C-alpha cells in the first residue's frame, strides 16, 4: 500500500519575502505549497517580530521555523501549541567579525590613524597586544564558542559564563552565573551573547559591572541582559572603559537616548549577525525533510527556558 501524500501548506512572513519565495522554489521541497492565508498554514517560515501579531490566526499551525536565532516576540505570546525552531550554527562567524572588527579598531587606534591621515599627520600611537588578555563570554552556545575560538587565535585567555558552569570547548574555563562577578573582575573584554530570558534580564547591572576594571564591553546577544542605567553608572565610575552595543531593550533606539551621544558608547543598529536567507532556507530544508519523515526537528526552542 502506497504511503498517503499529505500536502503541507507553508505561510511565509518576512521582510525578505521575495527572496525567500525564489529560494524555496529552487529548493524543490516535496509535498509543500505556499499559501497567502495564515489560517490554512500548518507550517510557517517567519521573522518572529513580523509574525507575532498574527500568530493567533494560525489555527492549523504545527511547526514554525524562525528566520532568527532570537524568538523573543513569539515567546512572549501565550500561543504555544506548536513546535518552534530557530536558526543556529551560522551566527558565530558573523558575531566574531563584529566583535574583533570593533576590538581591533580600538586597540590598534585605527580611528585615530584615519583622522591623522585626513590631516596628513604622522604620529605612531603606542598600543598593546590582545595576546594574554582575558575575555569573558556570557553564553557558551555555538555563538559564544565561535567567538572564544577566534579569541584564542589571538592568544587571549577565555572564560565562559553559563547557567550551570559546565566545562565546554574551547573555553579555558567555564563558571556559573553565580560566579559572574568574580569572572568580571579579571576581564579585559566582556562579550554577552545571551538570549533574553527572565534569568538573564539585567544580569549585567551597576552592581555586577562594578567588579570590572576598565573593561571593554560588547552586547551582541539581547538588549535586556544589560541594565542601561547601570552601564552609564559603570562608565562614570570607570569600571567600563567603552561599550559596543548592537542590541537594546527597545529597538530602534530612541532618538533622544543618551547612548547616541555618549563618547564611551558605540551604537550599531542590530547588525552584528543578520539572518542571510540562503542560510535560513538551507536549515529549513533540512528540518522540513526531517519533519516530513517523522524525525525530530533540529534547533527546537523550549518555550519555558526561552532558548
C-alpha positions as CSV (number, residue, x, y, z in Angstrom):
1,X,0.0,0.0,0.0
2,X,1.4,3.4,-1.0
3,X,2.1,6.0,1.6
4,X,-0.6,8.7,1.7
5,X,0.8,12.0,0.4
6,X,0.0,14.9,2.6
7,X,0.3,18.4,1.1
8,X,1.7,20.8,3.6
9,X,0.8,24.5,3.4
10,X,3.6,27.0,4.1
11,X,3.0,30.6,5.1
12,X,5.8,33.0,4.6
13,X,6.2,36.1,6.7
14,X,9.5,38.0,6.3
15,X,10.9,41.4,5.2
16,X,12.8,39.3,2.6
17,X,9.6,37.8,1.2
18,X,10.5,37.8,-2.5
19,X,14.0,36.4,-1.8
20,X,12.6,33.5,0.3
21,X,10.0,32.7,-2.4
22,X,12.7,32.4,-5.0
23,X,15.0,30.3,-2.8
24,X,12.1,28.0,-1.8
25,X,11.2,27.4,-5.4
26,X,14.8,26.5,-6.1
27,X,14.9,24.2,-3.1
28,X,12.2,22.0,-4.8
29,X,10.8,20.7,-1.5
30,X,8.3,17.8,-1.9
31,X,4.7,17.9,-0.9
32,X,4.5,21.6,0.1
33,X,2.9,24.6,-1.3
34,X,2.9,28.3,-0.4
35,X,-0.3,29.9,0.9
36,X,-1.1,33.5,1.4
37,X,-3.7,32.6,4.1
38,X,-2.2,32.1,7.5
39,X,-5.3,30.3,8.7
40,X,-4.6,27.5,6.2
41,X,-0.9,27.0,7.1
42,X,0.4,24.1,9.1
43,X,4.0,25.3,8.5
44,X,5.3,28.8,8.9
45,X,8.7,30.3,8.0
46,X,8.9,33.8,9.5
47,X,10.7,36.7,11.2
48,X,9.4,36.5,14.8
49,X,8.6,40.2,15.2
50,X,6.5,40.2,11.9
51,X,4.6,37.0,12.6
52,X,4.0,37.5,16.4
53,X,1.0,39.9,16.0
54,X,-0.7,37.4,13.7
55,X,0.2,34.1,15.4
56,X,-3.2,33.5,16.9
57,X,-4.7,33.3,13.4
58,X,-2.5,30.3,12.6
59,X,-5.1,27.8,13.8
60,X,-3.6,24.8,11.9
61,X,0.0,25.6,12.8
62,X,2.1,22.6,13.7
63,X,5.6,23.9,13.2
64,X,7.1,27.4,12.9
65,X,10.7,27.9,11.7
66,X,12.1,31.2,12.8
67,X,14.4,33.0,10.5
68,X,16.2,34.5,13.5
69,X,18.1,33.0,16.4
70,X,16.1,35.0,18.9
71,X,12.4,34.3,19.2
72,X,11.5,36.8,22.0
73,X,8.4,38.1,20.2
74,X,7.0,34.6,19.9
75,X,8.0,33.5,23.4
76,X,6.0,36.5,24.8
77,X,2.8,35.2,23.2
78,X,0.6,32.8,25.1
79,X,0.1,30.6,22.0
80,X,2.4,27.6,22.4
81,X,0.6,24.7,20.8
82,X,3.2,24.2,18.1
83,X,6.9,23.3,17.7
84,X,9.2,26.3,17.4
85,X,12.7,26.0,15.8
86,X,15.3,28.7,15.3
87,X,18.4,29.3,13.3
88,X,21.7,28.1,14.8
89,X,25.2,27.4,13.8
90,X,25.6,30.3,11.3
91,X,25.9,33.4,13.5
92,X,29.2,32.6,15.3
93,X,31.5,33.7,12.4
94,X,29.4,36.9,11.9
95,X,29.5,37.7,15.6
96,X,33.2,37.2,15.7
97,X,33.7,39.5,12.7
98,X,31.8,42.2,14.6
99,X,33.5,41.8,17.9
100,X,37.0,41.7,16.6
101,X,36.4,44.3,14.0
102,X,35.5,46.7,16.7
103,X,38.1,45.5,19.2
104,X,41.0,45.8,16.8
105,X,39.8,49.2,15.6
106,X,40.1,50.4,19.2
107,X,43.3,48.5,20.3
108,X,45.2,49.4,17.1
109,X,43.9,53.0,17.2
110,X,42.5,52.8,13.6
111,X,40.1,55.6,14.0
112,X,42.8,57.9,15.2
113,X,45.0,57.0,12.3
114,X,42.2,57.8,9.9
115,X,42.0,61.2,11.4
116,X,45.7,61.6,11.2
117,X,45.6,60.7,7.5
118,X,43.0,63.3,6.7
119,X,45.3,65.8,8.5
120,X,48.5,64.5,6.7
121,X,49.9,63.9,10.2
122,X,52.4,61.1,11.0
123,X,52.4,60.1,14.7
124,X,52.6,56.5,15.8
125,X,50.5,55.7,18.9
126,X,51.6,53.1,21.4
127,X,49.4,50.0,21.6
128,X,49.2,46.7,23.5
129,X,48.6,43.3,22.0
130,X,45.4,41.2,22.6
131,X,47.7,38.3,23.4
132,X,47.4,37.3,27.0
133,X,44.3,39.4,27.6
134,X,41.3,37.9,29.4
135,X,38.0,37.7,27.6
136,X,34.8,36.7,29.4
137,X,32.0,35.5,27.3
138,X,28.5,35.2,28.6
139,X,26.8,32.3,26.9
140,X,28.7,29.2,25.9
141,X,26.5,28.1,23.0
142,X,27.6,27.9,19.3
143,X,27.9,31.7,19.1
144,X,29.9,32.1,22.3
145,X,32.1,29.1,21.4
146,X,33.0,30.6,18.0
147,X,33.9,34.0,19.5
148,X,36.0,32.1,22.0
149,X,37.8,30.1,19.2
150,X,38.6,33.4,17.5
151,X,39.9,34.9,20.7
152,X,42.2,32.0,21.2
153,X,43.6,32.5,17.7
154,X,44.7,36.0,19.0
155,X,46.3,34.4,22.1
156,X,43.6,35.5,24.5
157,X,42.5,33.6,27.6
158,X,38.8,32.9,27.6
159,X,36.4,32.3,30.4
160,X,32.8,31.3,29.6
161,X,29.8,32.0,31.8
162,X,26.8,29.8,31.7
163,X,23.8,28.8,33.8
164,X,25.4,25.6,35.1
165,X,29.1,26.4,34.5
166,X,29.7,23.1,32.7
167,X,33.2,22.7,31.1
168,X,32.8,23.4,27.4
169,X,35.3,23.5,24.5
170,X,37.1,25.7,23.5
171,X,36.8,27.8,26.7
172,X,39.8,27.7,29.1
173,X,37.3,27.5,31.9
174,X,33.6,28.0,32.4
175,X,31.9,29.4,35.5
176,X,28.2,29.5,36.5
177,X,26.2,32.7,36.7
178,X,26.7,32.7,40.5
179,X,30.5,33.3,39.8
180,X,29.8,36.1,37.3
181,X,31.2,38.9,39.5
182,X,34.5,37.0,40.1
183,X,34.9,36.4,36.4
184,X,34.2,40.1,35.5
185,X,36.8,41.2,38.0
186,X,39.6,39.7,35.8
187,X,38.1,40.7,32.4
188,X,39.8,42.9,29.8
189,X,37.0,42.3,27.4
190,X,33.4,41.2,28.1
191,X,31.1,39.8,25.4
192,X,27.4,39.0,26.1
193,X,25.8,36.5,23.6
194,X,23.0,35.7,26.0
195,X,19.3,35.3,24.9
196,X,16.6,37.3,26.6
197,X,15.0,35.3,29.4
198,X,13.8,36.1,32.9
199,X,17.0,34.6,34.3
200,X,19.3,36.8,32.1
201,X,17.4,40.1,32.4
202,X,19.7,42.8,33.8
203,X,22.4,40.2,34.6
204,X,24.8,43.0,33.7
205,X,23.9,45.8,36.0
206,X,25.5,48.6,38.1
207,X,26.5,46.1,40.8
208,X,27.9,43.3,38.7
209,X,29.7,45.7,36.4
210,X,31.3,47.5,39.5
211,X,33.6,44.5,39.7
212,X,35.2,45.4,36.4
213,X,38.4,47.3,35.9
214,X,38.3,49.4,32.8
215,X,37.0,46.6,30.7
216,X,35.6,46.8,27.1
217,X,32.0,45.6,26.9
218,X,30.2,44.1,24.0
219,X,26.5,43.3,24.0
220,X,25.6,41.3,20.8
221,X,23.0,38.9,22.3
222,X,19.9,40.6,23.5
223,X,19.3,44.1,24.9
224,X,17.5,43.3,28.2
225,X,20.6,41.4,29.5
226,X,22.2,44.9,30.1
227,X,20.7,47.3,32.6
228,X,21.1,50.6,30.6
229,X,21.4,53.0,33.6
230,X,23.7,50.5,35.3
231,X,26.1,50.7,32.3
232,X,26.1,54.5,32.4
233,X,27.0,54.3,36.1
234,X,29.7,51.8,35.4
235,X,31.2,54.0,32.8
236,X,31.0,57.1,35.0
237,X,32.9,55.1,37.8
238,X,35.5,53.9,35.3
239,X,34.6,50.3,35.6
240,X,33.8,50.1,31.9
241,X,36.1,51.9,29.5
242,X,34.0,51.6,26.4
243,X,30.8,49.7,25.5
244,X,29.9,48.4,22.0
245,X,26.2,47.9,21.8
246,X,24.3,46.3,18.9
247,X,21.2,45.3,20.8
248,X,18.9,47.3,23.1
249,X,15.9,46.8,25.4
250,X,13.8,48.9,23.0
251,X,14.6,48.9,19.2
252,X,15.1,51.0,17.3
253,X,16.9,53.1,19.9
254,X,15.0,56.3,20.6
255,X,16.5,59.5,19.1
256,X,16.8,61.1,22.5
257,X,18.5,58.2,24.2
258,X,21.7,59.2,26.0
259,X,23.7,56.3,24.3
260,X,23.8,58.1,21.0
261,X,26.0,61.0,22.1
262,X,28.0,59.2,24.8
263,X,31.7,59.3,24.0
264,X,32.3,55.9,25.7
265,X,29.5,54.0,23.8
266,X,29.4,52.8,20.2
267,X,25.9,52.2,18.9
268,X,25.1,49.9,15.9
269,X,21.5,49.1,14.7
270,X,21.3,45.3,15.5
271,X,23.5,44.3,12.6
272,X,26.3,42.2,14.2
273,X,24.8,38.9,12.8
274,X,21.9,39.1,10.4
275,X,20.0,36.1,9.0
276,X,21.0,35.5,5.4
277,X,18.0,33.9,3.6
278,X,20.3,31.4,1.8
279,X,21.5,30.0,5.1
280,X,18.0,30.1,6.6
281,X,16.5,28.1,3.7
282,X,19.3,25.5,3.9
283,X,18.4,25.0,7.6
284,X,14.6,25.0,6.8
285,X,15.1,22.5,4.0
286,X,16.9,20.0,6.2
287,X,14.4,20.4,9.0
288,X,11.4,20.1,6.6
289,X,12.8,16.8,5.2
290,X,13.3,15.5,8.7
291,X,9.8,16.6,9.8
292,X,8.2,15.1,6.7
293,X,9.8,11.7,7.6
294,X,8.7,12.0,11.2
295,X,12.2,12.6,12.5
296,X,12.9,15.0,15.4
297,X,13.4,18.6,14.4
298,X,16.7,20.3,14.9
299,X,17.2,23.6,16.8
300,X,13.9,23.3,18.9
301,X,13.3,26.3,21.1
302,X,12.0,25.5,24.6
303,X,9.1,27.9,25.4
304,X,9.9,27.7,29.1
305,X,13.7,28.3,29.0
306,X,13.5,30.7,26.1
307,X,16.2,29.1,24.0
